[in-house]
Amino acid sequence: MPTDPAEPNLPPQDDSAAGENICPQCSGSGRLDGQPCPTCDGTGKVMEGIGGG
Ligand SMILES: [Zn+2]
């Protein structure tokens, strides 16, 4: 089965970025059931609501 060409190639888990949280929906995988996770937009991470804006 061919994969999407526009698929983000995310590196392994990285604990360097701040303000980001591992997407609880896809557990940081960025994909759900073979599809890009809508919660994190396929990034595997979700932005935390810091401050606001
Ligand atoms: Zn996700």
mmCIF file of the protein (N, C-alpha, C, O) and its ligand, coordinates in Angstrom:
data_MODEL
# 
_entry.id   MODEL 
# 
loop_
_entity.id 
_entity.type 
_entity.pdbx_number_of_molecules 
1 polymer     1 
2 non-polymer 1 
# 
_entity_poly.entity_id                      1 
_entity_poly.type                           'polypeptide(L)' 
_entity_poly.nstd_linkage                   no 
_entity_poly.nstd_monomer                   no 
_entity_poly.pdbx_seq_one_letter_code       MPTDPAEPNLPPQDDSAAGENICPQCSGSGRLDGQPCPTCDGTGKVMEGIGGG 
_entity_poly.pdbx_seq_one_letter_code_can   MPTDPAEPNLPPQDDSAAGENICPQCSGSGRLDGQPCPTCDGTGKVMEGIGGG 
_entity_poly.pdbx_strand_id                 A 
# 
loop_
_entity_poly_seq.entity_id 
_entity_poly_seq.num 
_entity_poly_seq.mon_id 
_entity_poly_seq.hetero 
1 1  MET n 
1 2  PRO n 
1 3  THR n 
1 4  ASP n 
1 5  PRO n 
1 6  ALA n 
1 7  GLU n 
1 8  PRO n 
1 9  ASN n 
1 10 LEU n 
1 11 PRO n 
1 12 PRO n 
1 13 GLN n 
1 14 ASP n 
1 15 ASP n 
1 16 SER n 
1 17 ALA n 
1 18 ALA n 
1 19 GLY n 
1 20 GLU n 
1 21 ASN n 
1 22 ILE n 
1 23 CYS n 
1 24 PRO n 
1 25 GLN n 
1 26 CYS n 
1 27 SER n 
1 28 GLY n 
1 29 SER n 
1 30 GLY n 
1 31 ARG n 
1 32 LEU n 
1 33 ASP n 
1 34 GLY n 
1 35 GLN n 
1 36 PRO n 
1 37 CYS n 
1 38 PRO n 
1 39 THR n 
1 40 CYS n 
1 41 ASP n 
1 42 GLY n 
1 43 THR n 
1 44 GLY n 
1 45 LYS n 
1 46 VAL n 
1 47 MET n 
1 48 GLU n 
1 49 GLY n 
1 50 ILE n 
1 51 GLY n 
1 52 GLY n 
1 53 GLY n 
# 
loop_
_struct_asym.id 
_struct_asym.entity_id 
A 1 
B 2 
# 
loop_
_chem_comp.id 
_chem_comp.type 
_chem_comp.mon_nstd_flag 
ALA 'L-peptide linking' y 
ARG 'L-peptide linking' y 
ASN 'L-peptide linking' y 
ASP 'L-peptide linking' y 
CYS 'L-peptide linking' y 
GLN 'L-peptide linking' y 
GLU 'L-peptide linking' y 
GLY 'peptide linking'   y 
ILE 'L-peptide linking' y 
LEU 'L-peptide linking' y 
LYS 'L-peptide linking' y 
MET 'L-peptide linking' y 
PRO 'L-peptide linking' y 
SER 'L-peptide linking' y 
THR 'L-peptide linking' y 
VAL 'L-peptide linking' y 
ZN  non-polymer         . 
# 
_pdbx_entity_nonpoly.entity_id   2 
_pdbx_entity_nonpoly.name        ? 
_pdbx_entity_nonpoly.comp_id     ZN 
# 
_pdbx_nonpoly_scheme.asym_id         B 
_pdbx_nonpoly_scheme.entity_id       2 
_pdbx_nonpoly_scheme.mon_id          ZN 
_pdbx_nonpoly_scheme.ndb_seq_num     1 
_pdbx_nonpoly_scheme.pdb_seq_num     101 
_pdbx_nonpoly_scheme.auth_seq_num    101 
_pdbx_nonpoly_scheme.pdb_mon_id      ZN 
_pdbx_nonpoly_scheme.auth_mon_id     ZN 
_pdbx_nonpoly_scheme.pdb_strand_id   A 
_pdbx_nonpoly_scheme.pdb_ins_code    . 
# 
loop_
_atom_site.group_PDB 
_atom_site.id 
_atom_site.type_symbol 
_atom_site.label_atom_id 
_atom_site.label_alt_id 
_atom_site.label_comp_id 
_atom_site.label_asym_id 
_atom_site.label_entity_id 
_atom_site.label_seq_id 
_atom_site.pdbx_PDB_ins_code 
_atom_site.Cartn_x 
_atom_site.Cartn_y 
_atom_site.Cartn_z 
_atom_site.occupancy 
_atom_site.B_iso_or_equiv 
_atom_site.pdbx_formal_charge 
_atom_site.auth_seq_id 
_atom_site.auth_comp_id 
_atom_site.auth_asym_id 
_atom_site.auth_atom_id 
_atom_site.pdbx_PDB_model_num 
ATOM   1   N  N  . MET A 1 1  ? 0.862  -1.203 0.000  1.00 0.00 ? 1   MET A N  1 
ATOM   2   C  CA . MET A 1 1  ? 0.000  0.000  0.000  1.00 0.00 ? 1   MET A CA 1 
ATOM   3   C  C  . MET A 1 1  ? 0.895  1.249  0.000  1.00 0.00 ? 1   MET A C  1 
ATOM   4   O  O  . MET A 1 1  ? 1.706  1.431  0.908  1.00 0.00 ? 1   MET A O  1 
ATOM   5   N  N  . PRO A 1 2  ? 0.749  2.087  -0.995 1.00 0.00 ? 2   PRO A N  1 
ATOM   6   C  CA . PRO A 1 2  ? 1.578  3.312  -1.091 1.00 0.00 ? 2   PRO A CA 1 
ATOM   7   C  C  . PRO A 1 2  ? 1.199  4.332  -0.035 1.00 0.00 ? 2   PRO A C  1 
ATOM   8   O  O  . PRO A 1 2  ? 0.030  4.486  0.317  1.00 0.00 ? 2   PRO A O  1 
ATOM   9   N  N  . THR A 1 3  ? 2.198  5.017  0.455  1.00 0.00 ? 3   THR A N  1 
ATOM   10  C  CA . THR A 1 3  ? 1.940  6.016  1.493  1.00 0.00 ? 3   THR A CA 1 
ATOM   11  C  C  . THR A 1 3  ? 1.813  7.400  0.875  1.00 0.00 ? 3   THR A C  1 
ATOM   12  O  O  . THR A 1 3  ? 2.242  7.638  -0.254 1.00 0.00 ? 3   THR A O  1 
ATOM   13  N  N  . ASP A 1 4  ? 1.231  8.282  1.617  1.00 0.00 ? 4   ASP A N  1 
ATOM   14  C  CA . ASP A 1 4  ? 1.051  9.639  1.120  1.00 0.00 ? 4   ASP A CA 1 
ATOM   15  C  C  . ASP A 1 4  ? 2.413  10.322 0.936  1.00 0.00 ? 4   ASP A C  1 
ATOM   16  O  O  . ASP A 1 4  ? 3.278  10.246 1.808  1.00 0.00 ? 4   ASP A O  1 
ATOM   17  N  N  . PRO A 1 5  ? 2.585  10.975 -0.184 1.00 0.00 ? 5   PRO A N  1 
ATOM   18  C  CA . PRO A 1 5  ? 3.858  11.676 -0.440 1.00 0.00 ? 5   PRO A CA 1 
ATOM   19  C  C  . PRO A 1 5  ? 4.025  12.865 0.478  1.00 0.00 ? 5   PRO A C  1 
ATOM   20  O  O  . PRO A 1 5  ? 5.144  13.263 0.801  1.00 0.00 ? 5   PRO A O  1 
ATOM   21  N  N  . ALA A 1 6  ? 2.924  13.420 0.890  1.00 0.00 ? 6   ALA A N  1 
ATOM   22  C  CA . ALA A 1 6  ? 2.995  14.594 1.758  1.00 0.00 ? 6   ALA A CA 1 
ATOM   23  C  C  . ALA A 1 6  ? 2.929  14.176 3.217  1.00 0.00 ? 6   ALA A C  1 
ATOM   24  O  O  . ALA A 1 6  ? 2.270  14.810 4.041  1.00 0.00 ? 6   ALA A O  1 
ATOM   25  N  N  . GLU A 1 7  ? 3.621  13.106 3.505  1.00 0.00 ? 7   GLU A N  1 
ATOM   26  C  CA . GLU A 1 7  ? 3.600  12.636 4.890  1.00 0.00 ? 7   GLU A CA 1 
ATOM   27  C  C  . GLU A 1 7  ? 4.811  13.174 5.641  1.00 0.00 ? 7   GLU A C  1 
ATOM   28  O  O  . GLU A 1 7  ? 5.951  13.003 5.210  1.00 0.00 ? 7   GLU A O  1 
ATOM   29  N  N  . PRO A 1 8  ? 4.550  13.822 6.764  1.00 0.00 ? 8   PRO A N  1 
ATOM   30  C  CA . PRO A 1 8  ? 5.647  14.394 7.553  1.00 0.00 ? 8   PRO A CA 1 
ATOM   31  C  C  . PRO A 1 8  ? 6.513  13.320 8.176  1.00 0.00 ? 8   PRO A C  1 
ATOM   32  O  O  . PRO A 1 8  ? 6.017  12.389 8.809  1.00 0.00 ? 8   PRO A O  1 
ATOM   33  N  N  . ASN A 1 9  ? 7.790  13.461 7.990  1.00 0.00 ? 9   ASN A N  1 
ATOM   34  C  CA . ASN A 1 9  ? 8.718  12.484 8.549  1.00 0.00 ? 9   ASN A CA 1 
ATOM   35  C  C  . ASN A 1 9  ? 9.204  12.972 9.907  1.00 0.00 ? 9   ASN A C  1 
ATOM   36  O  O  . ASN A 1 9  ? 10.192 13.698 10.011 1.00 0.00 ? 9   ASN A O  1 
ATOM   37  N  N  . LEU A 1 10 ? 8.495  12.559 10.929 1.00 0.00 ? 10  LEU A N  1 
ATOM   38  C  CA . LEU A 1 10 ? 8.819  13.046 12.265 1.00 0.00 ? 10  LEU A CA 1 
ATOM   39  C  C  . LEU A 1 10 ? 9.906  12.194 12.888 1.00 0.00 ? 10  LEU A C  1 
ATOM   40  O  O  . LEU A 1 10 ? 9.919  10.970 12.754 1.00 0.00 ? 10  LEU A O  1 
ATOM   41  N  N  . PRO A 1 11 ? 10.817 12.871 13.573 1.00 0.00 ? 11  PRO A N  1 
ATOM   42  C  CA . PRO A 1 11 ? 11.876 12.157 14.282 1.00 0.00 ? 11  PRO A CA 1 
ATOM   43  C  C  . PRO A 1 11 ? 11.305 11.468 15.508 1.00 0.00 ? 11  PRO A C  1 
ATOM   44  O  O  . PRO A 1 11 ? 10.157 11.701 15.887 1.00 0.00 ? 11  PRO A O  1 
ATOM   45  N  N  . PRO A 1 12 ? 12.108 10.624 16.120 1.00 0.00 ? 12  PRO A N  1 
ATOM   46  C  CA . PRO A 1 12 ? 11.663 9.945  17.346 1.00 0.00 ? 12  PRO A CA 1 
ATOM   47  C  C  . PRO A 1 12 ? 11.338 10.931 18.451 1.00 0.00 ? 12  PRO A C  1 
ATOM   48  O  O  . PRO A 1 12 ? 11.513 12.140 18.302 1.00 0.00 ? 12  PRO A O  1 
ATOM   49  N  N  . GLN A 1 13 ? 10.873 10.403 19.535 1.00 0.00 ? 13  GLN A N  1 
ATOM   50  C  CA . GLN A 1 13 ? 10.472 11.272 20.634 1.00 0.00 ? 13  GLN A CA 1 
ATOM   51  C  C  . GLN A 1 13 ? 11.589 12.239 21.002 1.00 0.00 ? 13  GLN A C  1 
ATOM   52  O  O  . GLN A 1 13 ? 12.760 11.873 21.102 1.00 0.00 ? 13  GLN A O  1 
ATOM   53  N  N  . ASP A 1 14 ? 11.180 13.483 21.198 1.00 0.00 ? 14  ASP A N  1 
ATOM   54  C  CA . ASP A 1 14 ? 12.160 14.507 21.538 1.00 0.00 ? 14  ASP A CA 1 
ATOM   55  C  C  . ASP A 1 14 ? 11.638 15.327 22.713 1.00 0.00 ? 14  ASP A C  1 
ATOM   56  O  O  . ASP A 1 14 ? 10.538 15.878 22.671 1.00 0.00 ? 14  ASP A O  1 
ATOM   57  N  N  . ASP A 1 15 ? 12.441 15.390 23.743 1.00 0.00 ? 15  ASP A N  1 
ATOM   58  C  CA . ASP A 1 15 ? 12.000 16.139 24.913 1.00 0.00 ? 15  ASP A CA 1 
ATOM   59  C  C  . ASP A 1 15 ? 12.766 17.442 25.027 1.00 0.00 ? 15  ASP A C  1 
ATOM   60  O  O  . ASP A 1 15 ? 13.349 17.747 26.068 1.00 0.00 ? 15  ASP A O  1 
ATOM   61  N  N  . SER A 1 16 ? 12.758 18.199 23.955 1.00 0.00 ? 16  SER A N  1 
ATOM   62  C  CA . SER A 1 16 ? 13.496 19.461 23.988 1.00 0.00 ? 16  SER A CA 1 
ATOM   63  C  C  . SER A 1 16 ? 12.551 20.648 23.815 1.00 0.00 ? 16  SER A C  1 
ATOM   64  O  O  . SER A 1 16 ? 12.766 21.721 24.377 1.00 0.00 ? 16  SER A O  1 
ATOM   65  N  N  . ALA A 1 17 ? 11.520 20.434 23.038 1.00 0.00 ? 17  ALA A N  1 
ATOM   66  C  CA . ALA A 1 17 ? 10.589 21.531 22.799 1.00 0.00 ? 17  ALA A CA 1 
ATOM   67  C  C  . ALA A 1 17 ? 9.760  21.802 24.038 1.00 0.00 ? 17  ALA A C  1 
ATOM   68  O  O  . ALA A 1 17 ? 9.347  20.882 24.745 1.00 0.00 ? 17  ALA A O  1 
ATOM   69  N  N  . ALA A 1 18 ? 9.525  23.073 24.287 1.00 0.00 ? 18  ALA A N  1 
ATOM   70  C  CA . ALA A 1 18 ? 8.712  23.446 25.436 1.00 0.00 ? 18  ALA A CA 1 
ATOM   71  C  C  . ALA A 1 18 ? 7.376  23.980 24.963 1.00 0.00 ? 18  ALA A C  1 
ATOM   72  O  O  . ALA A 1 18 ? 7.270  24.576 23.891 1.00 0.00 ? 18  ALA A O  1 
ATOM   73  N  N  . GLY A 1 19 ? 6.377  23.762 25.762 1.00 0.00 ? 19  GLY A N  1 
ATOM   74  C  CA . GLY A 1 19 ? 5.052  24.246 25.383 1.00 0.00 ? 19  GLY A CA 1 
ATOM   75  C  C  . GLY A 1 19 ? 4.328  23.252 24.509 1.00 0.00 ? 19  GLY A C  1 
ATOM   76  O  O  . GLY A 1 19 ? 3.186  23.483 24.110 1.00 0.00 ? 19  GLY A O  1 
ATOM   77  N  N  . GLU A 1 20 ? 4.983  22.148 24.209 1.00 0.00 ? 20  GLU A N  1 
ATOM   78  C  CA . GLU A 1 20 ? 4.332  21.139 23.385 1.00 0.00 ? 20  GLU A CA 1 
ATOM   79  C  C  . GLU A 1 20 ? 4.080  19.893 24.214 1.00 0.00 ? 20  GLU A C  1 
ATOM   80  O  O  . GLU A 1 20 ? 4.849  19.544 25.109 1.00 0.00 ? 20  GLU A O  1 
ATOM   81  N  N  . ASN A 1 21 ? 2.997  19.247 23.892 1.00 0.00 ? 21  ASN A N  1 
ATOM   82  C  CA . ASN A 1 21 ? 2.660  18.017 24.584 1.00 0.00 ? 21  ASN A CA 1 
ATOM   83  C  C  . ASN A 1 21 ? 2.409  16.911 23.583 1.00 0.00 ? 21  ASN A C  1 
ATOM   84  O  O  . ASN A 1 21 ? 1.907  17.142 22.483 1.00 0.00 ? 21  ASN A O  1 
ATOM   85  N  N  . ILE A 1 22 ? 2.765  15.716 23.985 1.00 0.00 ? 22  ILE A N  1 
ATOM   86  C  CA . ILE A 1 22 ? 2.519  14.580 23.113 1.00 0.00 ? 22  ILE A CA 1 
ATOM   87  C  C  . ILE A 1 22 ? 1.019  14.411 22.930 1.00 0.00 ? 22  ILE A C  1 
ATOM   88  O  O  . ILE A 1 22 ? 0.265  14.339 23.901 1.00 0.00 ? 22  ILE A O  1 
ATOM   89  N  N  . CYS A 1 23 ? 0.613  14.350 21.722 1.00 0.00 ? 23  CYS A N  1 
ATOM   90  C  CA . CYS A 1 23 ? -0.804 14.217 21.418 1.00 0.00 ? 23  CYS A CA 1 
ATOM   91  C  C  . CYS A 1 23 ? -1.367 12.955 22.076 1.00 0.00 ? 23  CYS A C  1 
ATOM   92  O  O  . CYS A 1 23 ? -0.920 11.843 21.795 1.00 0.00 ? 23  CYS A O  1 
ATOM   93  N  N  . PRO A 1 24 ? -2.347 13.145 22.948 1.00 0.00 ? 24  PRO A N  1 
ATOM   94  C  CA . PRO A 1 24 ? -2.939 12.014 23.657 1.00 0.00 ? 24  PRO A CA 1 
ATOM   95  C  C  . PRO A 1 24 ? -3.801 11.165 22.727 1.00 0.00 ? 24  PRO A C  1 
ATOM   96  O  O  . PRO A 1 24 ? -4.130 10.018 23.031 1.00 0.00 ? 24  PRO A O  1 
ATOM   97  N  N  . GLN A 1 25 ? -4.148 11.739 21.617 1.00 0.00 ? 25  GLN A N  1 
ATOM   98  C  CA . GLN A 1 25 ? -5.029 11.041 20.690 1.00 0.00 ? 25  GLN A CA 1 
ATOM   99  C  C  . GLN A 1 25 ? -4.265 9.968  19.922 1.00 0.00 ? 25  GLN A C  1 
ATOM   100 O  O  . GLN A 1 25 ? -4.753 8.855  19.726 1.00 0.00 ? 25  GLN A O  1 
ATOM   101 N  N  . CYS A 1 26 ? -3.063 10.325 19.494 1.00 0.00 ? 26  CYS A N  1 
ATOM   102 C  CA . CYS A 1 26 ? -2.289 9.374  18.694 1.00 0.00 ? 26  CYS A CA 1 
ATOM   103 C  C  . CYS A 1 26 ? -1.017 8.973  19.431 1.00 0.00 ? 26  CYS A C  1 
ATOM   104 O  O  . CYS A 1 26 ? -0.174 8.261  18.885 1.00 0.00 ? 26  CYS A O  1 
ATOM   105 N  N  . SER A 1 27 ? -0.883 9.424  20.658 1.00 0.00 ? 27  SER A N  1 
ATOM   106 C  CA . SER A 1 27 ? 0.271  9.090  21.489 1.00 0.00 ? 27  SER A CA 1 
ATOM   107 C  C  . SER A 1 27 ? 1.563  9.547  20.826 1.00 0.00 ? 27  SER A C  1 
ATOM   108 O  O  . SER A 1 27 ? 2.600  8.898  20.958 1.00 0.00 ? 27  SER A O  1 
ATOM   109 N  N  . GLY A 1 28 ? 1.497  10.662 20.116 1.00 0.00 ? 28  GLY A N  1 
ATOM   110 C  CA . GLY A 1 28 ? 2.699  11.196 19.501 1.00 0.00 ? 28  GLY A CA 1 
ATOM   111 C  C  . GLY A 1 28 ? 3.038  10.532 18.181 1.00 0.00 ? 28  GLY A C  1 
ATOM   112 O  O  . GLY A 1 28 ? 4.069  10.820 17.574 1.00 0.00 ? 28  GLY A O  1 
ATOM   113 N  N  . SER A 1 29 ? 2.178  9.657  17.751 1.00 0.00 ? 29  SER A N  1 
ATOM   114 C  CA . SER A 1 29 ? 2.438  8.970  16.483 1.00 0.00 ? 29  SER A CA 1 
ATOM   115 C  C  . SER A 1 29 ? 2.097  9.876  15.305 1.00 0.00 ? 29  SER A C  1 
ATOM   116 O  O  . SER A 1 29 ? 2.711  9.788  14.241 1.00 0.00 ? 29  SER A O  1 
ATOM   117 N  N  . GLY A 1 30 ? 1.122  10.739 15.507 1.00 0.00 ? 30  GLY A N  1 
ATOM   118 C  CA . GLY A 1 30 ? 0.739  11.654 14.436 1.00 0.00 ? 30  GLY A CA 1 
ATOM   119 C  C  . GLY A 1 30 ? -0.234 11.015 13.464 1.00 0.00 ? 30  GLY A C  1 
ATOM   120 O  O  . GLY A 1 30 ? -0.679 11.641 12.502 1.00 0.00 ? 30  GLY A O  1 
ATOM   121 N  N  . ARG A 1 31 ? -0.557 9.759  13.729 1.00 0.00 ? 31  ARG A N  1 
ATOM   122 C  CA . ARG A 1 31 ? -1.487 9.100  12.809 1.00 0.00 ? 31  ARG A CA 1 
ATOM   123 C  C  . ARG A 1 31 ? -2.510 8.300  13.596 1.00 0.00 ? 31  ARG A C  1 
ATOM   124 O  O  . ARG A 1 31 ? -2.225 7.749  14.659 1.00 0.00 ? 31  ARG A O  1 
ATOM   125 N  N  . LEU A 1 32 ? -3.676 8.259  13.051 1.00 0.00 ? 32  LEU A N  1 
ATOM   126 C  CA . LEU A 1 32 ? -4.748 7.510  13.683 1.00 0.00 ? 32  LEU A CA 1 
ATOM   127 C  C  . LEU A 1 32 ? -5.392 6.584  12.671 1.00 0.00 ? 32  LEU A C  1 
ATOM   128 O  O  . LEU A 1 32 ? -6.005 7.024  11.698 1.00 0.00 ? 32  LEU A O  1 
ATOM   129 N  N  . ASP A 1 33 ? -5.241 5.302  12.921 1.00 0.00 ? 33  ASP A N  1 
ATOM   130 C  CA . ASP A 1 33 ? -5.858 4.336  12.025 1.00 0.00 ? 33  ASP A CA 1 
ATOM   131 C  C  . ASP A 1 33 ? -5.383 4.530  10.590 1.00 0.00 ? 33  ASP A C  1 
ATOM   132 O  O  . ASP A 1 33 ? -6.160 4.378  9.647  1.00 0.00 ? 33  ASP A O  1 
ATOM   133 N  N  . GLY A 1 34 ? -4.102 4.868  10.428 1.00 0.00 ? 34  GLY A N  1 
ATOM   134 C  CA . GLY A 1 34 ? -3.561 5.036  9.087  1.00 0.00 ? 34  GLY A CA 1 
ATOM   135 C  C  . GLY A 1 34 ? -3.849 6.388  8.494  1.00 0.00 ? 34  GLY A C  1 
ATOM   136 O  O  . GLY A 1 34 ? -3.512 6.666  7.343  1.00 0.00 ? 34  GLY A O  1 
ATOM   137 N  N  . GLN A 1 35 ? -4.482 7.234  9.300  1.00 0.00 ? 35  GLN A N  1 
ATOM   138 C  CA . GLN A 1 35 ? -4.774 8.571  8.791  1.00 0.00 ? 35  GLN A CA 1 
ATOM   139 C  C  . GLN A 1 35 ? -4.116 9.617  9.687  1.00 0.00 ? 35  GLN A C  1 
ATOM   140 O  O  . GLN A 1 35 ? -3.892 9.378  10.874 1.00 0.00 ? 35  GLN A O  1 
ATOM   141 N  N  . PRO A 1 36 ? -3.807 10.785 9.107  1.00 0.00 ? 36  PRO A N  1 
ATOM   142 C  CA . PRO A 1 36 ? -3.197 11.855 9.898  1.00 0.00 ? 36  PRO A CA 1 
ATOM   143 C  C  . PRO A 1 36 ? -4.106 12.282 11.025 1.00 0.00 ? 36  PRO A C  1 
ATOM   144 O  O  . PRO A 1 36 ? -5.275 12.603 10.813 1.00 0.00 ? 36  PRO A O  1 
ATOM   145 N  N  . CYS A 1 37 ? -3.551 12.281 12.235 1.00 0.00 ? 37  CYS A N  1 
ATOM   146 C  CA . CYS A 1 37 ? -4.336 12.651 13.401 1.00 0.00 ? 37  CYS A CA 1 
ATOM   147 C  C  . CYS A 1 37 ? -4.863 14.077 13.268 1.00 0.00 ? 37  CYS A C  1 
ATOM   148 O  O  . CYS A 1 37 ? -4.075 15.005 13.082 1.00 0.00 ? 37  CYS A O  1 
ATOM   149 N  N  . PRO A 1 38 ? -6.160 14.269 13.359 1.00 0.00 ? 38  PRO A N  1 
ATOM   150 C  CA . PRO A 1 38 ? -6.770 15.598 13.244 1.00 0.00 ? 38  PRO A CA 1 
ATOM   151 C  C  . PRO A 1 38 ? -6.499 16.450 14.475 1.00 0.00 ? 38  PRO A C  1 
ATOM   152 O  O  . PRO A 1 38 ? -6.527 17.680 14.415 1.00 0.00 ? 38  PRO A O  1 
ATOM   153 N  N  . THR A 1 39 ? -6.238 15.786 15.578 1.00 0.00 ? 39  THR A N  1 
ATOM   154 C  CA . THR A 1 39 ? -6.009 16.528 16.820 1.00 0.00 ? 39  THR A CA 1 
ATOM   155 C  C  . THR A 1 39 ? -4.693 17.297 16.767 1.00 0.00 ? 39  THR A C  1 
ATOM   156 O  O  . THR A 1 39 ? -4.615 18.449 17.196 1.00 0.00 ? 39  THR A O  1 
ATOM   157 N  N  . CYS A 1 40 ? -3.669 16.652 16.241 1.00 0.00 ? 40  CYS A N  1 
ATOM   158 C  CA . CYS A 1 40 ? -2.359 17.298 16.181 1.00 0.00 ? 40  CYS A CA 1 
ATOM   159 C  C  . CYS A 1 40 ? -1.970 17.589 14.745 1.00 0.00 ? 40  CYS A C  1 
ATOM   160 O  O  . CYS A 1 40 ? -0.852 18.023 14.469 1.00 0.00 ? 40  CYS A O  1 
ATOM   161 N  N  . ASP A 1 41 ? -2.887 17.351 13.846 1.00 0.00 ? 41  ASP A N  1 
ATOM   162 C  CA . ASP A 1 41 ? -2.632 17.624 12.437 1.00 0.00 ? 41  ASP A CA 1 
ATOM   163 C  C  . ASP A 1 41 ? -1.470 16.784 11.915 1.00 0.00 ? 41  ASP A C  1 
ATOM   164 O  O  . ASP A 1 41 ? -0.739 17.191 11.012 1.00 0.00 ? 41  ASP A O  1 
ATOM   165 N  N  . GLY A 1 42 ? -1.324 15.620 12.500 1.00 0.00 ? 42  GLY A N  1 
ATOM   166 C  CA . GLY A 1 42 ? -0.290 14.711 12.024 1.00 0.00 ? 42  GLY A CA 1 
ATOM   167 C  C  . GLY A 1 42 ? 1.103  15.063 12.519 1.00 0.00 ? 42  GLY A C  1 
ATOM   168 O  O  . GLY A 1 42 ? 2.100  14.555 12.006 1.00 0.00 ? 42  GLY A O  1 
ATOM   169 N  N  . THR A 1 43 ? 1.165  15.927 13.509 1.00 0.00 ? 43  THR A N  1 
ATOM   170 C  CA . THR A 1 43 ? 2.472  16.302 14.024 1.00 0.00 ? 43  THR A CA 1 
ATOM   171 C  C  . THR A 1 43 ? 2.871  15.439 15.222 1.00 0.00 ? 43  THR A C  1 
ATOM   172 O  O  . THR A 1 43 ? 4.050  15.318 15.555 1.00 0.00 ? 43  THR A O  1 
ATOM   173 N  N  . GLY A 1 44 ? 1.881  14.854 15.848 1.00 0.00 ? 44  GLY A N  1 
ATOM   174 C  CA . GLY A 1 44 ? 2.164  14.015 16.998 1.00 0.00 ? 44  GLY A CA 1 
ATOM   175 C  C  . GLY A 1 44 ? 2.280  14.831 18.272 1.00 0.00 ? 44  GLY A C  1 
ATOM   176 O  O  . GLY A 1 44 ? 2.446  14.291 19.366 1.00 0.00 ? 44  GLY A O  1 
ATOM   177 N  N  . LYS A 1 45 ? 2.189  16.143 18.108 1.00 0.00 ? 45  LYS A N  1 
ATOM   178 C  CA . LYS A 1 45 ? 2.299  16.990 19.296 1.00 0.00 ? 45  LYS A CA 1 
ATOM   179 C  C  . LYS A 1 45 ? 1.186  18.015 19.292 1.00 0.00 ? 45  LYS A C  1 
ATOM   180 O  O  . LYS A 1 45 ? 0.672  18.411 18.247 1.00 0.00 ? 45  LYS A O  1 
ATOM   181 N  N  . VAL A 1 46 ? 0.838  18.422 20.473 1.00 0.00 ? 46  VAL A N  1 
ATOM   182 C  CA . VAL A 1 46 ? -0.221 19.436 20.586 1.00 0.00 ? 46  VAL A CA 1 
ATOM   183 C  C  . VAL A 1 46 ? 0.298  20.611 21.403 1.00 0.00 ? 46  VAL A C  1 
ATOM   184 O  O  . VAL A 1 46 ? 1.013  20.444 22.392 1.00 0.00 ? 46  VAL A O  1 
ATOM   185 N  N  . MET A 1 47 ? -0.079 21.792 20.963 1.00 0.00 ? 47  MET A N  1 
ATOM   186 C  CA . MET A 1 47 ? 0.370  23.000 21.663 1.00 0.00 ? 47  MET A CA 1 
ATOM   187 C  C  . MET A 1 47 ? -0.422 23.193 22.939 1.00 0.00 ? 47  MET A C  1 
ATOM   188 O  O  . MET A 1 47 ? -1.646 23.063 22.964 1.00 0.00 ? 47  MET A O  1 
ATOM   189 N  N  . GLU A 1 48 ? 0.305  23.507 23.995 1.00 0.00 ? 48  GLU A N  1 
ATOM   190 C  CA . GLU A 1 48 ? -0.375 23.758 25.253 1.00 0.00 ? 48  GLU A CA 1 
ATOM   191 C  C  . GLU A 1 48 ? -0.838 25.205 25.323 1.00 0.00 ? 48  GLU A C  1 
ATOM   192 O  O  . GLU A 1 48 ? -0.160 26.123 24.861 1.00 0.00 ? 48  GLU A O  1 
ATOM   193 N  N  . GLY A 1 49 ? -2.007 25.377 25.912 1.00 0.00 ? 49  GLY A N  1 
ATOM   194 C  CA . GLY A 1 49 ? -2.548 26.723 25.997 1.00 0.00 ? 49  GLY A CA 1 
ATOM   195 C  C  . GLY A 1 49 ? -1.854 27.555 27.052 1.00 0.00 ? 49  GLY A C  1 
ATOM   196 O  O  . GLY A 1 49 ? -2.351 27.716 28.167 1.00 0.00 ? 49  GLY A O  1 
ATOM   197 N  N  . ILE A 1 50 ? -0.697 28.081 26.686 1.00 0.00 ? 50  ILE A N  1 
ATOM   198 C  CA . ILE A 1 50 ? 0.057  28.892 27.641 1.00 0.00 ? 50  ILE A CA 1 
ATOM   199 C  C  . ILE A 1 50 ? -0.242 30.373 27.410 1.00 0.00 ? 50  ILE A C  1 
ATOM   200 O  O  . ILE A 1 50 ? -0.155 30.871 26.288 1.00 0.00 ? 50  ILE A O  1 
ATOM   201 N  N  . GLY A 1 51 ? -0.588 31.049 28.471 1.00 0.00 ? 51  GLY A N  1 
ATOM   202 C  CA . GLY A 1 51 ? -0.885 32.478 28.352 1.00 0.00 ? 51  GLY A CA 1 
ATOM   203 C  C  . GLY A 1 51 ? -2.223 32.709 27.672 1.00 0.00 ? 51  GLY A C  1 
ATOM   204 O  O  . GLY A 1 51 ? -3.236 32.955 28.326 1.00 0.00 ? 51  GLY A O  1 
ATOM   205 N  N  . GLY A 1 52 ? -2.208 32.629 26.395 1.00 0.00 ? 52  GLY A N  1 
ATOM   206 C  CA . GLY A 1 52 ? -3.461 32.834 25.660 1.00 0.00 ? 52  GLY A CA 1 
ATOM   207 C  C  . GLY A 1 52 ? -3.243 33.780 24.496 1.00 0.00 ? 52  GLY A C  1 
ATOM   208 O  O  . GLY A 1 52 ? -2.264 34.526 24.463 1.00 0.00 ? 52  GLY A O  1 
ATOM   209 N  N  . GLY A 1 53 ? -4.119 33.746 23.583 1.00 0.00 ? 53  GLY A N  1 
ATOM   210 C  CA . GLY A 1 53 ? -3.962 34.652 22.458 1.00 0.00 ? 53  GLY A CA 1 
ATOM   211 C  C  . GLY A 1 53 ? -4.529 34.059 21.291 1.00 0.00 ? 53  GLY A C  1 
ATOM   212 O  O  . GLY A 1 53 ? -4.504 34.661 20.218 1.00 0.00 ? 53  GLY A O  1 
HETATM 213 ZN ZN . ZN  B 2 .  ? -2.346 13.319 17.290 1.00 0.00 2 101 ZN  A ZN 1 
# 
